[in-house]
Amino acid sequence: MAISANAQQGTWSVSVETVAVPEGGYQATIYVKHESPEGDFERTFHQSRVFAVEREAVLEGLREGMTWITLKTTRTIGM
């Protein structure tokens, strides 16, 4: 079963989708989007870890995406 989740507020959003991996377990693909006057930012990446429980993959994926948003909106990183 694939689980997906989305969190958004104002000009940013984070979406996560899980997939079962052949070795067993689950991994998420994370989609991050931030709109700003300086230009739109979009990033898609896969988790580096495989989780035994699908729910954990989704929650960690949302955390990772939110971390990207925090780094981007506080101008800690520039992309």
C-alpha positions as CSV (number, residue, x, y, z in Angstrom):
1,M,0.0,0.0,0.0
2,A,1.4,3.5,-0.9
3,I,0.8,6.3,1.6
4,S,1.1,9.9,0.6
5,A,1.0,13.1,2.7
6,N,1.1,16.8,2.2
7,A,1.8,19.8,4.4
8,Q,1.5,23.4,3.2
9,Q,1.3,26.9,4.5
10,G,1.3,30.2,2.6
11,T,4.0,30.0,-0.2
12,W,5.5,26.6,0.6
13,S,4.4,22.9,0.4
14,V,5.9,19.5,1.1
15,S,4.5,16.3,-0.4
16,V,5.6,12.8,0.3
17,E,4.8,9.5,-1.4
18,T,6.1,6.1,-0.3
19,V,7.0,3.0,-2.3
20,A,7.9,-0.5,-1.2
21,V,11.6,-1.3,-2.0
22,P,12.7,-4.7,-3.4
23,E,14.9,-5.4,-0.3
24,G,11.9,-5.0,1.9
25,G,10.7,-1.9,3.7
26,Y,9.6,1.5,2.5
27,Q,11.2,4.6,1.1
28,A,9.7,8.0,0.4
29,T,10.0,10.5,-2.4
30,I,9.9,14.0,-1.1
31,Y,8.6,17.0,-3.2
32,V,9.4,20.5,-1.8
33,K,8.1,23.7,-3.3
34,H,8.6,27.3,-2.2
35,E,7.3,30.4,-4.2
36,S,9.0,33.7,-3.6
37,P,9.6,37.0,-5.3
38,E,13.2,35.9,-6.0
39,G,11.9,32.9,-7.9
40,D,10.2,29.6,-7.4
41,F,12.1,26.8,-5.8
42,E,11.3,23.1,-6.4
43,R,13.2,20.1,-5.2
44,T,12.5,16.4,-5.5
45,F,14.6,13.8,-3.7
46,H,14.5,10.3,-2.2
47,Q,15.1,9.3,1.4
48,S,18.5,7.8,1.9
49,R,17.1,5.4,4.5
50,V,14.7,2.5,4.1
51,F,12.1,2.1,6.9
52,A,10.5,-1.1,8.1
53,V,7.2,0.7,8.7
54,E,5.6,2.8,6.0
55,R,4.2,5.3,8.4
56,E,7.7,6.1,9.7
57,A,8.9,6.7,6.1
58,V,6.1,9.2,5.6
59,L,6.7,11.0,8.8
60,E,10.4,11.2,8.3
61,G,9.9,12.4,4.7
62,L,7.7,15.3,5.9
63,R,10.4,16.1,8.5
64,E,13.1,16.2,5.8
65,G,11.0,18.3,3.5
66,M,10.2,20.8,6.3
67,T,13.9,21.0,7.1
68,W,14.6,22.0,3.5
69,I,11.8,24.7,3.7
70,T,13.3,26.0,7.0
71,L,16.8,26.2,5.5
72,K,15.5,27.9,2.4
73,T,13.2,30.4,4.0
74,T,15.8,31.5,6.6
75,R,18.3,31.8,3.8
76,T,20.7,29.3,5.4
77,I,21.1,27.8,2.0
78,G,20.7,29.4,-1.4
79,M,19.5,27.4,-4.3
